[in-house]
Amino acid sequence: MNPGTKPTPPRPTTIVVSPRLSNKLGVDLVLASETLQYTGSFKFRAAYHVASNVRHSHIITASSGNFGQAIAYACKLFGKRCTVVMPSGAPRIKVDAVREYGAAPLRPLTMRTESPSATPSRKLGVL
């Protein structure tokens, strides 16, 4: 993004009127689709809001994929660093997408204790 350029806001929601399905179900049905949103889901709306309103230059969140991708892209738009803590079982395609949108994906490593009386400590590892 060029300096002084405002980040592109979320795309308008695509509204689909479905008269045949409305008639079949006996209701007035209108579909709201966010599949054309940046990153492919409605979660970009919230991520954009977070990135634009949080004053910190580094945002850390937890996500198994979709929100992680959205916040990574939103942070990129606002020139912020982003770290997404992801479960160790997160699909590789989602981890890769978070990274491609510019965030650093991390995953929690195994909980461990040094002794029975020790407090468990959680470490983070780069995916």
N, C-alpha and C positions, 0 to 999 in steps of 0.2 A: 504494500500500500504506500502511496506517495504521501509525504508529509503534508498536512493540511487537508487531506482527503478524508471525508467521512466514510466509515465502514458501511458496506452495503447491508441494510437491514433485512430481516427475514422476508421471504417472498410472501405475497398474499396467499391465503388459503384458497385452494381450488374447490369451488362449490359445484357439485354435480346434482342436478335435478333428475329424479328417476321416476317418471310418470308410470311406466309399466310396472315397476316393482311396487310403487305406492299403491296402484290399483290392485295388484295381486294380494298385497298384505292388508289392504283396507286402511291404510294410514297415509298421511302426507309425509313422505320420506325425502329428505335431502341429505346427500352425503358430503362430508367435509374431508377432503383428502390432503394430506401433508406430504405425500410421496415425492412431490416435486420440490420440496424444501431443500435448502443446502444440507448436505450430509444425509438426505433421504428420510428424515423423520421430523415430527413435531418438536422434538427435544431441542432443536436448534433455537427455537423461540426463547426458551428458558435460558439456554446457554448464552445467547446474545445479550439478554437482559442482565445476567450475572456479570459477564465480561465488561459490559458497558457501565455498570454501577459499582462494582467492587474497585476500590481505589488502589489496592495492592498491585504490584507489577508481576506477581507470581501467584497463580491460582492452583491449588491442589484439590483434587476431588477423587472420589471413588466411583467406579463404574465397571460394568461387565462389557461395555461396548458402545451402545448407541449414544448415551449422554457423553461418554468420554470423547467420542468423535466430534460431537457437536461443540463441546466446550473447547476442545483443541482448536477447532476451526475458528470459533468466536475469539479465542485469545489471540490467534494469529492475526485476525482482522484488527484487533486493538493493540497489537504490538506487545502482548504480554506473554510471559513464560507460563507454561502449563505442565503440570504433572498429574497423571491419571493412575491411581492405584487400582490395579485390576486383579481379579481372582486368578489363581494359578491355572484354573481350568478354562479361562477365557479363550474363545476360538482364535487361532492364529490370525485369521483374516481381520478380526476386529482389532487385535493388538497392532497389526501392521497399519490399519487405517488410522488409528490414533497417532501412530508415529508419523505417517505420511501427512497428516494435518498439522504436524509441528509440535506435538506434545511428547513428553518423555513418559512412556508407559512403565510402571513399576508393578511388581507383584509382591504380596506378603510372603515371606519365607516361613518355614515351620516355626510354630511356637515352641520355645524350649526354656528349660529352667536349668540353672547351674547346680542347684541343690533343692531338696524338698522345701526348704523355707524361703527360697529366693522368689522374687516376684517375676512372673513371666515377662519376657521382653520380646517385642516384635521387631524384626529387622526388615528392611525393604531391599529388594534386589532388582536390578535393572533387567527388563525382559529382553 
